Amino acid sequence: MNAADGSLLWTSDAWKVSIANIASPLPFEDGRIFFSGGYNSGSMMAQLTRGSDGGFTMDELYRLKAREYGSTQQTPVLLKDHILGIRPNGDLVCLALDGTLVWASGKDYRFGLGPMMLVDGLILAMDDFGTITMAEASVEAFKPLGSFAAFDGHDAWGPFATAGTRVICRDFTTMRCFDFGAQ
């Protein structure tokens, strides 16, 4: 939709999630949009192009199956022209913009539906039970730096929020704030 007047700019039925579309699309300045979803949806990279008539078309560039990358709960983030997100098996993964897997956190670091974000040069990811893992914000490899139990609870998959270097997180019953800034 056009933000100025509300007019429809384009429409497409190329991307559908069967149950709940929770993760937001990840837009790029060149008109690409990365869509991801849960419930076996996988993901799709699309390209928006403005035609000579002023209208837009959306073309699918590639799709990934859910086991390769899909996001049931959390919106992926961009790090140095790479996509970071948590796929259905709980791995935190780094994808090149062409959809190629660069790295996965592996079986020792699974995050379920938990949130992840970038803050002050760190990747923060929390598992469903409230353990936060800190890793170097790297596109070369998963480089964990440490972890701690933020909660002794369950259903810790609400999105993180930040204020400067402070991160607000929650589980099903409790909300907490931690400062991840340099000391």
Secondary structure by P-SEA (a helix, b strand, c coil): cccccccccccccccccccccccccccccccbbbbbbcccbbbbbbbbbbccccbbbbbbccccccccbbbccbbbbbcccbbbbbcccccccccccccccccccccccccccbbbbbcccbbbbbcccbbbbbbccccccccccccccccccccccccccccccbbbbbccccccccccccc
